[in-house]
Amino acid sequence: MDITSLVGLAVLSAVLCMIVRQLKPEMAMGISIACGVILMGAVISMLAPSVELISQLTAAAGLDGGYSRTLFKALAVCYITQLGSDCCKDAGESAIAGKIELAGKAAVVVISLPVFSSLAEIVTELLGSA
Amino acid sequence: MEIDLIFKIAAVGIIVAVLNQILKKTDHDEQAMMLTVAGLVIVLMMIIPAIDELFGTIKSVFGLW
């Protein structure tokens, strides 16, 4: 999907949301969730080549591929969390949105634990050799 | 093809709202409520495959799991 169709979809969904919200507010939320999911899917598909390029560049630079994989996993968790939290905020449940964000932070920390432990290993190695 | 989903949900919302008002005017309040719930379930059933598709895309693009 190119950018013009994405913008058209977003504006059209906003107008439909406005019309339907006066009749049935919960259906308006359905429209906004569907629009958000479709837009997000299109954006992620657009990002796919750049993710591949970054992985290739990391491999070409001789870095460990695990680091870029960790980075992309954390990014994916952030996108999913943001989507869920925004939907909850739209529904007026900011408490649930806050919990989802907390869960996302915990998931990112868990994903990046191997990087932390390898950093600690390097530091202890340097301190031991000095 | 994806824009169809938005139109479908909006159509369900408008139809449910109209039928709801008809039922309320004819003193069928419980049936109006059931209609609202049914409409909501239909909309959720439409959205869930889209969410599943999105999560599949994210998993395959970012190598999650």
N, CA and C atoms of all chains as a GROMACS GRO file, in nm:
protein
  585
    1MET      N    1   0.085  -0.121   0.000
    1MET     CA    2   0.000   0.000   0.000
    1MET      C    3   0.088   0.124   0.000
    2ASP      N    4   0.056   0.221  -0.087
    2ASP     CA    5   0.138   0.342  -0.085
    2ASP      C    6   0.078   0.444   0.012
    3ILE      N    7   0.153   0.552   0.030
    3ILE     CA    8   0.120   0.647   0.137
    3ILE      C    9  -0.013   0.717   0.111
    4THR      N   10  -0.047   0.740  -0.019
    4THR     CA   11  -0.173   0.811  -0.045
    4THR      C   12  -0.292   0.727  -0.001
    5SER      N   13  -0.287   0.595  -0.028
    5SER     CA   14  -0.401   0.513   0.014
    5SER      C   15  -0.408   0.501   0.165
    6LEU      N   16  -0.290   0.502   0.231
    6LEU     CA   17  -0.292   0.496   0.377
    6LEU      C   18  -0.359   0.621   0.436
    7VAL      N   19  -0.321   0.738   0.382
    7VAL     CA   20  -0.379   0.863   0.434
    7VAL      C   21  -0.528   0.868   0.404
    8GLY      N   22  -0.568   0.823   0.281
    8GLY     CA   23  -0.709   0.821   0.247
    8GLY      C   24  -0.787   0.732   0.341
    9LEU      N   25  -0.732   0.613   0.370
    9LEU     CA   26  -0.798   0.520   0.462
    9LEU      C   27  -0.815   0.583   0.599
   10ALA      N   28  -0.710   0.651   0.647
   10ALA     CA   29  -0.716   0.710   0.780
   10ALA      C   30  -0.822   0.819   0.789
   11VAL      N   31  -0.825   0.906   0.686
   11VAL     CA   32  -0.921   1.018   0.690
   11VAL      C   33  -1.064   0.964   0.680
   12LEU      N   34  -1.083   0.866   0.590
   12LEU     CA   35  -1.216   0.809   0.574
   12LEU      C   36  -1.262   0.741   0.702
   13SER      N   37  -1.170   0.670   0.768
   13SER     CA   38  -1.206   0.604   0.893
   13SER      C   39  -1.242   0.707   0.999
   14ALA      N   40  -1.171   0.819   1.001
   14ALA     CA   41  -1.201   0.923   1.100
   14ALA      C   42  -1.342   0.977   1.079
   15VAL      N   43  -1.378   1.000   0.950
   15VAL     CA   44  -1.512   1.053   0.920
   15VAL      C   45  -1.619   0.951   0.961
   16LEU      N   46  -1.596   0.822   0.923
   16LEU     CA   47  -1.693   0.718   0.958
   16LEU      C   48  -1.706   0.705   1.108
   17CYS      N   49  -1.594   0.714   1.178
   17CYS     CA   50  -1.593   0.707   1.325
   17CYS      C   51  -1.681   0.816   1.383
   18MET      N   52  -1.664   0.938   1.329
   18MET     CA   53  -1.740   1.053   1.380
   18MET      C   54  -1.890   1.031   1.361
   19ILE      N   55  -1.927   0.975   1.241
   19ILE     CA   56  -2.069   0.953   1.214
   19ILE      C   57  -2.124   0.846   1.306
   20VAL      N   58  -2.050   0.733   1.316
   20VAL     CA   59  -2.102   0.618   1.391
   20VAL      C   60  -2.100   0.645   1.541
   21ARG      N   61  -2.006   0.731   1.588
   21ARG     CA   62  -1.997   0.754   1.732
   21ARG      C   63  -2.126   0.813   1.789
   22GLN      N   64  -2.195   0.898   1.708
   22GLN     CA   65  -2.320   0.957   1.757
   22GLN      C   66  -2.429   0.851   1.771
   23LEU      N   67  -2.422   0.745   1.684
   23LEU     CA   68  -2.525   0.642   1.689
   23LEU      C   69  -2.490   0.534   1.790
   24LYS      N   70  -2.369   0.479   1.776
   24LYS     CA   71  -2.326   0.368   1.863
   24LYS      C   72  -2.178   0.386   1.896
   25PRO      N   73  -2.144   0.436   2.013
   25PRO     CA   74  -2.003   0.463   2.046
   25PRO      C   75  -1.914   0.339   2.039
   26GLU      N   76  -1.968   0.218   2.078
   26GLU     CA   77  -1.882   0.099   2.080
   26GLU      C   78  -1.845   0.055   1.939
   27MET      N   79  -1.935   0.080   1.841
   27MET     CA   80  -1.902   0.047   1.702
   27MET      C   81  -1.794   0.141   1.649
   28ALA      N   82  -1.798   0.268   1.695
   28ALA     CA   83  -1.693   0.362   1.654
   28ALA      C   84  -1.557   0.313   1.702
   29MET      N   85  -1.555   0.253   1.821
   29MET     CA   86  -1.429   0.198   1.871
   29MET      C   87  -1.383   0.083   1.784
   30GLY      N   88  -1.479   0.001   1.738
   30GLY     CA   89  -1.445  -0.108   1.646
   30GLY      C   90  -1.379  -0.054   1.520
   31ILE      N   91  -1.437   0.054   1.464
   31ILE     CA   92  -1.379   0.113   1.343
   31ILE      C   93  -1.238   0.162   1.371
   32SER      N   94  -1.220   0.229   1.485
   32SER     CA   95  -1.087   0.286   1.510
   32SER      C   96  -0.984   0.175   1.531
   33ILE      N   97  -1.024   0.065   1.598
   33ILE     CA   98  -0.930  -0.046   1.616
   33ILE      C   99  -0.895  -0.107   1.481
   34ALA      N  100  -0.999  -0.130   1.397
   34ALA     CA  101  -0.973  -0.192   1.266
   34ALA      C  102  -0.881  -0.104   1.183
   35CYS      N  103  -0.907   0.029   1.185
   35CYS     CA  104  -0.823   0.121   1.108
   35CYS      C  105  -0.679   0.118   1.160
   36GLY      N  106  -0.664   0.119   1.293
   36GLY     CA  107  -0.530   0.116   1.350
   36GLY      C  108  -0.456  -0.010   1.312
   37VAL      N  109  -0.527  -0.125   1.316
   37VAL     CA  110  -0.463  -0.253   1.284
   37VAL      C  111  -0.420  -0.256   1.137
   38ILE      N  112  -0.509  -0.208   1.048
   38ILE     CA  113  -0.476  -0.210   0.905
   38ILE      C  114  -0.356  -0.120   0.876
   39LEU      N  115  -0.359   0.003   0.934
   39LEU     CA  116  -0.248   0.097   0.912
   39LEU      C  117  -0.117   0.038   0.962
   40MET      N  118  -0.124  -0.019   1.084
   40MET     CA  119  -0.004  -0.076   1.146
   40MET      C  120   0.052  -0.189   1.057
   41GLY      N  121  -0.038  -0.276   1.008
   41GLY     CA  122   0.006  -0.385   0.922
   41GLY      C  123   0.076  -0.333   0.797
   42ALA      N  124   0.017  -0.228   0.737
   42ALA     CA  125   0.078  -0.171   0.615
   42ALA      C  126   0.214  -0.112   0.647
   43VAL      N  127   0.224  -0.042   0.762
   43VAL     CA  128   0.352   0.022   0.797
   43VAL      C  129   0.459  -0.083   0.823
   44ILE      N  130   0.422  -0.192   0.893
   44ILE     CA  131   0.520  -0.296   0.924
   44ILE      C  132   0.568  -0.362   0.794
   45SER      N  133   0.472  -0.386   0.701
   45SER     CA  134   0.513  -0.445   0.573
   45SER      C  135   0.607  -0.352   0.497
   46MET      N  136   0.581  -0.217   0.509
   46MET     CA  137   0.670  -0.122   0.444
   46MET      C  138   0.810  -0.127   0.505
   47LEU      N  139   0.816  -0.155   0.636
   47LEU     CA  140   0.945  -0.152   0.706
   47LEU      C  141   1.030  -0.276   0.680
   48ALA      N  142   0.966  -0.384   0.627
   48ALA     CA  143   1.036  -0.512   0.616
   48ALA      C  144   1.169  -0.503   0.542
   49PRO      N  145   1.178  -0.434   0.424
   49PRO     CA  146   1.307  -0.429   0.355
   49PRO      C  147   1.416  -0.361   0.437
   50SER      N  148   1.379  -0.255   0.511
   50SER     CA  149   1.482  -0.184   0.588
   50SER      C  150   1.534  -0.271   0.702
   51VAL      N  151   1.444  -0.350   0.762
   51VAL     CA  152   1.489  -0.442   0.868
   51VAL      C  153   1.590  -0.541   0.811
   52GLU      N  154   1.557  -0.592   0.691
   52GLU     CA  155   1.648  -0.688   0.628
   52GLU      C  156   1.784  -0.625   0.599
   53LEU      N  157   1.780  -0.498   0.549
   53LEU     CA  158   1.904  -0.427   0.516
   53LEU      C  159   1.989  -0.406   0.641
   54ILE      N  160   1.924  -0.368   0.752
   54ILE     CA  161   2.000  -0.345   0.875
   54ILE      C  162   2.065  -0.475   0.922
   55SER      N  163   1.990  -0.588   0.910
   55SER     CA  164   2.049  -0.716   0.948
   55SER      C  165   2.170  -0.747   0.860
   56GLN      N  166   2.157  -0.720   0.728
   56GLN     CA  167   2.269  -0.748   0.637
   56GLN      C  168   2.390  -0.662   0.671
   57LEU      N  169   2.365  -0.532   0.701
   57LEU     CA  170   2.475  -0.442   0.733
   57LEU      C  171   2.544  -0.485   0.861
   58THR      N  172   2.463  -0.529   0.960
   58THR     CA  173   2.521  -0.576   1.086
   58THR      C  174   2.610  -0.697   1.060
   59ALA      N  175   2.561  -0.788   0.973
   59ALA     CA  176   2.642  -0.907   0.942
   59ALA      C  177   2.770  -0.867   0.869
   60ALA      N  178   2.759  -0.766   0.777
   60ALA     CA  179   2.875  -0.724   0.700
   60ALA      C  180   2.978  -0.656   0.789
   61ALA      N  181   2.930  -0.589   0.895
   61ALA     CA  182   3.023  -0.521   0.986
   61ALA      C  183   3.090  -0.618   1.080
   62GLY      N  184   3.051  -0.747   1.073
   62GLY     CA  185   3.114  -0.847   1.157
   62GLY      C  186   3.063  -0.849   1.299
   63LEU      N  187   2.947  -0.784   1.323
   63LEU     CA  188   2.890  -0.786   1.458
   63LEU      C  189   2.809  -0.913   1.478
   64ASP      N  190   2.787  -0.947   1.603
   64ASP     CA  191   2.707  -1.063   1.635
   64ASP      C  192   2.562  -1.037   1.593
   65GLY      N  193   2.504  -1.129   1.512
   65GLY     CA  194   2.367  -1.109   1.465
   65GLY      C  195   2.265  -1.109   1.576
   66GLY      N  196   2.300  -1.168   1.691
   66GLY     CA  197   2.207  -1.174   1.803
   66GLY      C  198   2.168  -1.037   1.854
   67TYR      N  199   2.262  -0.940   1.843
   67TYR     CA  200   2.232  -0.806   1.894
   67TYR      C  201   2.122  -0.739   1.813
   68SER      N  202   2.134  -0.744   1.678
   68SER     CA  203   2.030  -0.679   1.597
   68SER      C  204   1.898  -0.754   1.610
   69ARG      N  205   1.906  -0.888   1.627
   69ARG     CA  206   1.782  -0.963   1.648
   69ARG      C  207   1.713  -0.918   1.776
   70THR      N  208   1.793  -0.899   1.883
   70THR     CA  209   1.736  -0.851   2.010
   70THR      C  210   1.670  -0.715   1.991
   71LEU      N  211   1.739  -0.628   1.916
   71LEU     CA  212   1.687  -0.494   1.890
   71LEU      C  213   1.551  -0.501   1.822
   72PHE      N  214   1.541  -0.586   1.717
   72PHE     CA  215   1.415  -0.593   1.642
   72PHE      C  216   1.305  -0.656   1.725
   73LYS      N  217   1.342  -0.754   1.810
   73LYS     CA  218   1.240  -0.813   1.897
   73LYS      C  219   1.184  -0.708   1.990
   74ALA      N  220   1.272  -0.626   2.049
   74ALA     CA  221   1.227  -0.521   2.140
   74ALA      C  222   1.138  -0.422   2.065
   75LEU      N  223   1.175  -0.390   1.941
   75LEU     CA  224   1.095  -0.297   1.860
   75LEU      C  225   0.955  -0.355   1.835
   76ALA      N  226   0.949  -0.485   1.804
   76ALA     CA  227   0.820  -0.548   1.778
   76ALA      C  228   0.733  -0.544   1.903
   77VAL      N  229   0.795  -0.573   2.019
   77VAL     CA  230   0.719  -0.568   2.145
   77VAL      C  231   0.665  -0.428   2.167
   78CYS      N  232   0.747  -0.326   2.137
   78CYS     CA  233   0.703  -0.187   2.156
   78CYS      C  234   0.584  -0.156   2.066
   79TYR      N  235   0.588  -0.199   1.939
   79TYR     CA  236   0.476  -0.172   1.848
   79TYR      C  237   0.348  -0.237   1.897
   80ILE      N  238   0.357  -0.365   1.936
   80ILE     CA  239   0.238  -0.437   1.982
   80ILE      C  240   0.181  -0.370   2.106
   81THR      N  241   0.271  -0.336   2.200
   81THR     CA  242   0.227  -0.274   2.325
   81THR      C  243   0.158  -0.141   2.299
   82GLN      N  244   0.218  -0.062   2.209
   82GLN     CA  245   0.162   0.070   2.178
   82GLN      C  246   0.022   0.056   2.120
   83LEU      N  247   0.006  -0.043   2.030
   83LEU     CA  248  -0.126  -0.066   1.968
   83LEU      C  249  -0.230  -0.098   2.074
   84GLY      N  250  -0.198  -0.193   2.161
   84GLY     CA  251  -0.293  -0.233   2.265
   84GLY      C  252  -0.324  -0.120   2.360
   85SER      N  253  -0.220  -0.047   2.399
   85SER     CA  254  -0.240   0.061   2.494
   85SER      C  255  -0.324   0.174   2.434
   86ASP      N  256  -0.301   0.204   2.306
   86ASP     CA  257  -0.380   0.308   2.240
   86ASP      C  258  -0.527   0.269   2.230
   87CYS      N  259  -0.551   0.139   2.197
   87CYS     CA  260  -0.690   0.092   2.188
   87CYS      C  261  -0.759   0.109   2.323
   88CYS      N  262  -0.689   0.070   2.432
   88CYS     CA  263  -0.750   0.081   2.564
   88CYS      C  264  -0.775   0.226   2.600
   89LYS      N  265  -0.681   0.315   2.564
   89LYS     CA  266  -0.700   0.458   2.595
   89LYS      C  267  -0.819   0.513   2.519
   90ASP      N  268  -0.835   0.469   2.392
   90ASP     CA  269  -0.950   0.513   2.312
   90ASP      C  270  -1.080   0.470   2.378
   91ALA      N  271  -1.079   0.350   2.440
   91ALA     CA  272  -1.199   0.300   2.505
   91ALA      C  273  -1.219   0.366   2.640
   92GLY      N  274  -1.126   0.454   2.680
   92GLY     CA  275  -1.140   0.525   2.807
   92GLY      C  276  -1.088   0.449   2.926
   93GLU      N  277  -1.013   0.339   2.900
   93GLU     CA  278  -0.960   0.258   3.011
   93GLU      C  279  -0.810   0.286   3.025
   94SER      N  280  -0.777   0.402   3.080
   94SER     CA  281  -0.634   0.435   3.086
   94SER      C  282  -0.560   0.350   3.190
   95ALA      N  283  -0.632   0.294   3.290
   95ALA     CA  284  -0.566   0.208   3.388
   95ALA      C  285  -0.514   0.081   3.321
   96ILE      N  286  -0.600   0.019   3.235
   96ILE     CA  287  -0.558  -0.102   3.164
   96ILE      C  288  -0.445  -0.068   3.068
   97ALA      N  289  -0.454   0.051   3.005
   97ALA     CA  290  -0.348   0.094   2.913
   97ALA      C  291  -0.215   0.102   2.986
   98GLY      N  292  -0.218   0.158   3.108
   98GLY     CA  293  -0.094   0.167   3.187
   98GLY      C  294  -0.037   0.031   3.218
   99LYS      N  295  -0.125  -0.067   3.250
   99LYS     CA  296  -0.077  -0.202   3.281
   99LYS      C  297  -0.015  -0.266   3.158
  100ILE      N  298  -0.077  -0.242   3.041
  100ILE     CA  299  -0.021  -0.299   2.918
  100ILE      C  300   0.118  -0.241   2.892
  101GLU      N  301   0.132  -0.110   2.916
  101GLU     CA  302   0.263  -0.049   2.894
  101GLU      C  303   0.366  -0.108   2.989
  102LEU      N  304   0.323  -0.132   3.115
  102LEU     CA  305   0.414  -0.195   3.212
  102LEU      C  306   0.455  -0.333   3.164
  103ALA      N  307   0.358  -0.410   3.113
  103ALA     CA  308   0.388  -0.544   3.062
  103ALA      C  309   0.488  -0.536   2.946
  104GLY      N  310   0.469  -0.435   2.860
  104GLY     CA  311   0.560  -0.418   2.748
  104GLY      C  312   0.701  -0.387   2.795
  105LYS      N  313   0.713  -0.300   2.898
  105LYS     CA  314   0.846  -0.268   2.952
  105LYS      C  315   0.912  -0.393   3.008
  106ALA      N  316   0.833  -0.473   3.083
  106ALA     CA  317   0.888  -0.596   3.140
  106ALA      C  318   0.935  -0.690   3.029
  107ALA      N  319   0.854  -0.701   2.922
  107ALA     CA  320   0.890  -0.791   2.811
  107ALA      C  321   1.019  -0.744   2.745
  108VAL      N  322   1.034  -0.610   2.729
  108VAL     CA  323   1.156  -0.558   2.666
  108VAL      C  324   1.277  -0.589   2.754
  109VAL      N  325   1.262  -0.572   2.886
  109VAL     CA  326   1.374  -0.601   2.976
  109VAL      C  327   1.413  -0.748   2.966
  110VAL      N  328   1.312  -0.836   2.964
  110VAL     CA  329   1.340  -0.980   2.956
  110VAL      C  330   1.412  -1.013   2.825
  111ILE      N  331   1.366  -0.947   2.714
  111ILE     CA  332   1.429  -0.974   2.584
  111ILE      C  333   1.575  -0.929   2.585
  112SER      N  334   1.602  -0.814   2.653
  112SER     CA  335   1.739  -0.761   2.646
  112SER      C  336   1.829  -0.813   2.756
  113LEU      N  337   1.782  -0.908   2.839
  113LEU     CA  338   1.867  -0.963   2.946
  113LEU      C  339   1.997  -1.025   2.894
  114PRO      N  340   1.995  -1.104   2.784
  114PRO     CA  341   2.122  -1.161   2.735
  114PRO      C  342   2.226  -1.054   2.703
  115VAL      N  343   2.179  -0.938   2.649
  115VAL     CA  344   2.274  -0.830   2.617
  115VAL      C  345   2.336  -0.776   2.745
  116PHE      N  346   2.252  -0.758   2.849
  116PHE     CA  347   2.304  -0.710   2.977
  116PHE      C  348   2.408  -0.806   3.032
  117SER      N  349   2.378  -0.936   3.025
  117SER     CA  350   2.471  -1.033   3.085
  117SER      C  351   2.601  -1.037   3.006
  118SER      N  352   2.595  -1.020   2.873
  118SER     CA  353   2.720  -1.020   2.796
  118SER      C  354   2.800  -0.894   2.827
  119LEU      N  355   2.729  -0.781   2.851
  119LEU     CA  356   2.798  -0.658   2.890
  119LEU      C  357   2.869  -0.677   3.023
  120ALA      N  358   2.799  -0.740   3.119
  120ALA     CA  359   2.859  -0.764   3.250
  120ALA      C  360   2.982  -0.854   3.235
  121GLU      N  361   2.973  -0.953   3.145
  121GLU     CA  362   3.086  -1.043   3.122
  121GLU      C  363   3.208  -0.966   3.072
  122ILE      N  364   3.182  -0.875   2.974
  122ILE     CA  365   3.293  -0.797   2.918
  122ILE      C  366   3.357  -0.711   3.026
  123VAL      N  367   3.272  -0.649   3.109
  123VAL     CA  368   3.324  -0.560   3.215
  123VAL      C  369   3.410  -0.639   3.313
  124THR      N  370   3.361  -0.757   3.355
  124THR     CA  371   3.440  -0.836   3.451
  124THR      C  372   3.570  -0.882   3.387
  125GLU      N  373   3.565  -0.913   3.257
  125GLU     CA  374   3.686  -0.955   3.187
  125GLU      C  375   3.791  -0.843   3.188
  126LEU      N  376   3.743  -0.720   3.156
  126LEU     CA  377   3.834  -0.605   3.153
  126LEU      C  378   3.893  -0.580   3.291
  127LEU      N  379   3.807  -0.586   3.395
  127LEU     CA  380   3.853  -0.560   3.531
  127LEU      C  381   3.952  -0.668   3.574
  128GLY      N  382   3.928  -0.793   3.533
  128GLY     CA  383   4.016  -0.902   3.573
  128GLY      C  384   4.152  -0.890   3.507
  129SER      N  385   4.157  -0.841   3.381
  129SER     CA  386   4.285  -0.833   3.311
  129SER      C  387   4.366  -0.714   3.358
  130ALA      N  388   4.300  -0.610   3.418
  130ALA     CA  389   4.373  -0.491   3.459
  130ALA      C  390   4.454  -0.516   3.587
  131MET      N  391  -0.891  -0.369  -0.074
  131MET     CA  392  -0.960  -0.484  -0.017
  131MET      C  393  -0.971  -0.469   0.133
  132GLU      N  394  -0.870  -0.402   0.194
  132GLU     CA  395  -0.873  -0.387   0.339
  132GLU      C  396  -0.972  -0.281   0.383
  133ILE      N  397  -0.997  -0.184   0.294
  133ILE     CA  398  -1.092  -0.076   0.328
  133ILE      C  399  -1.231  -0.133   0.347
  134ASP      N  400  -1.258  -0.250   0.284
  134ASP     CA  401  -1.387  -0.317   0.300
  134ASP      C  402  -1.422  -0.338   0.446
  135LEU      N  403  -1.319  -0.374   0.525
  135LEU     CA  404  -1.342  -0.404   0.666
  135LEU      C  405  -1.401  -0.284   0.738
  136ILE      N  406  -1.344  -0.165   0.711
  136ILE     CA  407  -1.392  -0.042   0.777
  136ILE      C  408  -1.537  -0.016   0.738
  137PHE      N  409  -1.566  -0.029   0.606
  137PHE     CA  410  -1.703  -0.004   0.559
  137PHE      C  411  -1.800  -0.103   0.622
  138LYS      N  412  -1.756  -0.231   0.630
  138LYS     CA  413  -1.844  -0.333   0.688
  138LYS      C  414  -1.878  -0.298   0.832
  139ILE      N  415  -1.776  -0.259   0.910
  139ILE     CA  416  -1.801  -0.229   1.052
  139ILE      C  417  -1.893  -0.108   1.065
  140ALA      N  418  -1.868  -0.006   0.981
  140ALA     CA  419  -1.955   0.113   0.987
  140ALA      C  420  -2.098   0.076   0.951
  141ALA      N  421  -2.114  -0.011   0.848
  141ALA     CA  422  -2.249  -0.052   0.807
  141ALA      C  423  -2.318  -0.126   0.920
  142VAL      N  424  -2.246  -0.219   0.984
  142VAL     CA  425  -2.305  -0.292   1.097
  142VAL      C  426  -2.348  -0.194   1.205
  143GLY      N  427  -2.262  -0.096   1.233
  143GLY     CA  428  -2.293   0.001   1.338
  143GLY      C  429  -2.420   0.079   1.306
  144ILE      N  430  -2.431   0.126   1.181
  144ILE     CA  431  -2.548   0.207   1.145
  144ILE      C  432  -2.675   0.123   1.146
  145ILE      N  433  -2.665  -0.001   1.091
  145ILE     CA  434  -2.784  -0.088   1.089
  145ILE      C  435  -2.829  -0.120   1.231
  146VAL      N  436  -2.731  -0.154   1.317
  146VAL     CA  437  -2.767  -0.185   1.456
  146VAL      C  438  -2.832  -0.065   1.523
  147ALA      N  439  -2.779   0.055   1.495
  147ALA     CA  440  -2.836   0.175   1.558
  147ALA      C  441  -2.980   0.196   1.514
  148VAL      N  442  -3.006   0.178   1.381
  148VAL     CA  443  -3.142   0.199   1.330
  148VAL      C  444  -3.238   0.097   1.390
  149LEU      N  445  -3.197  -0.033   1.385
  149LEU     CA  446  -3.285  -0.138   1.440
  149LEU      C  447  -3.308  -0.118   1.588
  150ASN      N  448  -3.203  -0.072   1.657
  150ASN     CA  449  -3.212  -0.046   1.800
  150ASN      C  450  -3.320   0.058   1.828
  151GLN      N  451  -3.321   0.164   1.749
  151GLN     CA  452  -3.421   0.270   1.771
  151GLN      C  453  -3.561   0.220   1.741
  152ILE      N  454  -3.574   0.138   1.634
  152ILE     CA  455  -3.706   0.083   1.604
  152ILE      C  456  -3.756  -0.004   1.719
  153LEU      N  457  -3.667  -0.091   1.769
  153LEU     CA  458  -3.707  -0.180   1.878
  153LEU      C  459  -3.742  -0.101   2.003
  154LYS      N  460  -3.666   0.006   2.028
  154LYS     CA  461  -3.694   0.085   2.149
  154LYS      C  462  -3.828   0.156   2.137
  155LYS      N  463  -3.857   0.207   2.017
  155LYS     CA  464  -3.985   0.278   1.996
  155LYS      C  465  -4.103   0.184   2.012
  156THR      N  466  -4.081   0.055   1.977
  156THR     CA  467  -4.192  -0.040   1.989
  156THR      C  468  -4.187  -0.116   2.122
  157ASP      N  469  -4.118  -0.059   2.222
  157ASP     CA  470  -4.114  -0.115   2.358
  157ASP      C  471  -4.056  -0.256   2.365
  158HIS      N  472  -3.949  -0.282   2.289
  158HIS     CA  473  -3.878  -0.409   2.302
  158HIS      C  474  -3.737  -0.381   2.352
  159ASP      N  475  -3.728  -0.328   2.474
  159ASP     CA  476  -3.599  -0.281   2.524
  159ASP      C  477  -3.497  -0.393   2.540
  160GLU      N  478  -3.542  -0.512   2.591
  160GLU     CA  479  -3.444  -0.622   2.613
  160GLU      C  480  -3.389  -0.670   2.480
  161GLN      N  481  -3.480  -0.677   2.380
  161GLN     CA  482  -3.433  -0.722   2.248
  161GLN      C  483  -3.338  -0.621   2.186
  162ALA      N  484  -3.362  -0.493   2.215
  162ALA     CA  485  -3.271  -0.389   2.165
  162ALA      C  486  -3.132  -0.410   2.224
  163MET      N  487  -3.127  -0.443   2.353
  163MET     CA  488  -2.997  -0.465   2.418
  163MET      C  489  -2.927  -0.587   2.359
  164MET      N  490  -3.006  -0.695   2.337
  164MET     CA  491  -2.947  -0.817   2.278
  164MET      C  492  -2.893  -0.788   2.139
  165LEU      N  493  -2.967  -0.705   2.065
  165LEU     CA  494  -2.922  -0.667   1.930
  165LEU      C  495  -2.788  -0.594   1.937
  166THR      N  496  -2.776  -0.502   2.036
  166THR     CA  497  -2.651  -0.429   2.052
  166THR      C  498  -2.535  -0.524   2.078
  167VAL      N  499  -2.560  -0.620   2.170
  167VAL     CA  500  -2.454  -0.716   2.204
  167VAL      C  501  -2.417  -0.799   2.082
  168ALA      N  502  -2.520  -0.843   2.007
  168ALA     CA  503  -2.492  -0.924   1.888
  168ALA      C  504  -2.410  -0.846   1.787
  169GLY      N  505  -2.444  -0.718   1.768
  169GLY     CA  506  -2.368  -0.634   1.675
  169GLY      C  507  -2.224  -0.621   1.718
  170LEU      N  508  -2.205  -0.602   1.849
  170LEU     CA  509  -2.069  -0.589   1.901
  170LEU      C  510  -1.988  -0.715   1.876
  171VAL      N  511  -2.053  -0.833   1.900
  171VAL     CA  512  -1.984  -0.960   1.878
  171VAL      C  513  -1.946  -0.976   1.732
  172ILE      N  514  -2.039  -0.939   1.641
  172ILE     CA  515  -2.011  -0.950   1.498
  172ILE      C  516  -1.890  -0.864   1.461
  173VAL      N  517  -1.888  -0.740   1.516
  173VAL     CA  518  -1.776  -0.650   1.485
  173VAL      C  519  -1.645  -0.708   1.537
  174LEU      N  520  -1.649  -0.764   1.659
  174LEU     CA  521  -1.526  -0.823   1.715
  174LEU      C  522  -1.479  -0.940   1.630
  175MET      N  523  -1.575  -1.024   1.583
  175MET     CA  524  -1.538  -1.137   1.498
  175MET      C  525  -1.474  -1.090   1.368
  176MET      N  526  -1.513  -0.969   1.321
  176MET     CA  527  -1.451  -0.916   1.199
  176MET      C  528  -1.311  -0.866   1.228
  177ILE      N  529  -1.291  -0.806   1.347
  177ILE     CA  530  -1.162  -0.741   1.376
  177ILE      C  531  -1.055  -0.845   1.409
  178ILE      N  532  -1.095  -0.954   1.478
  178ILE     CA  533  -0.996  -1.047   1.531
  178ILE      C  534  -0.905  -1.107   1.422
  179PRO      N  535  -0.958  -1.150   1.304
  179PRO     CA  536  -0.866  -1.200   1.200
  179PRO      C  537  -0.765  -1.094   1.156
  180ALA      N  538  -0.810  -0.966   1.153
  180ALA     CA  539  -0.718  -0.858   1.112
  180ALA      C  540  -0.604  -0.845   1.214
  181ILE      N  541  -0.639  -0.855   1.344
  181ILE     CA  542  -0.537  -0.844   1.448
  181ILE      C  543  -0.441  -0.962   1.437
  182ASP      N  544  -0.497  -1.081   1.410
  182ASP     CA  545  -0.415  -1.202   1.395
  182ASP      C  546  -0.316  -1.184   1.280
  183GLU      N  547  -0.366  -1.128   1.170
  183GLU     CA  548  -0.280  -1.105   1.053
  183GLU      C  549  -0.167  -1.008   1.087
  184LEU      N  550  -0.204  -0.900   1.161
  184LEU     CA  551  -0.103  -0.800   1.200
  184LEU      C  552   0.006  -0.864   1.284
  185PHE      N  553  -0.035  -0.945   1.385
  185PHE     CA  554   0.065  -1.007   1.472
  185PHE      C  555   0.152  -1.104   1.393
  186GLY      N  556   0.092  -1.176   1.297
  186GLY     CA  557   0.171  -1.264   1.211
  186GLY      C  558   0.275  -1.186   1.133
  187THR      N  559   0.232  -1.069   1.077
  187THR     CA  560   0.326  -0.986   1.001
  187THR      C  561   0.440  -0.939   1.090
  188ILE      N  562   0.404  -0.890   1.212
  188ILE     CA  563   0.509  -0.839   1.302
  188ILE      C  564   0.606  -0.951   1.338
  189LYS      N  565   0.552  -1.071   1.365
  189LYS     CA  566   0.639  -1.182   1.402
  189LYS      C  567   0.734  -1.217   1.289
  190SER      N  568   0.681  -1.220   1.165
  190SER     CA  569   0.768  -1.262   1.054
  190SER      C  570   0.869  -1.153   1.019
  191VAL      N  571   0.830  -1.024   1.030
  191VAL     CA  572   0.922  -0.916   0.991
  191VAL      C  573   1.033  -0.900   1.095
  192PHE      N  574   0.996  -0.898   1.223
  192PHE     CA  575   1.096  -0.870   1.327
  192PHE      C  576   1.156  -0.995   1.388
  193GLY      N  577   1.117  -1.113   1.338
  193GLY     CA  578   1.176  -1.236   1.389
  193GLY      C  579   1.143  -1.265   1.534
  194LEU      N  580   1.023  -1.225   1.576
  194LEU     CA  581   0.982  -1.252   1.713
  194LEU      C  582   0.941  -1.398   1.722
  195TRP      N  583   0.994  -1.472   1.815
  195TRP     CA  584   0.974  -1.616   1.836
  195TRP      C  585   1.020  -1.700   1.718
   0.00000   0.00000   0.00000
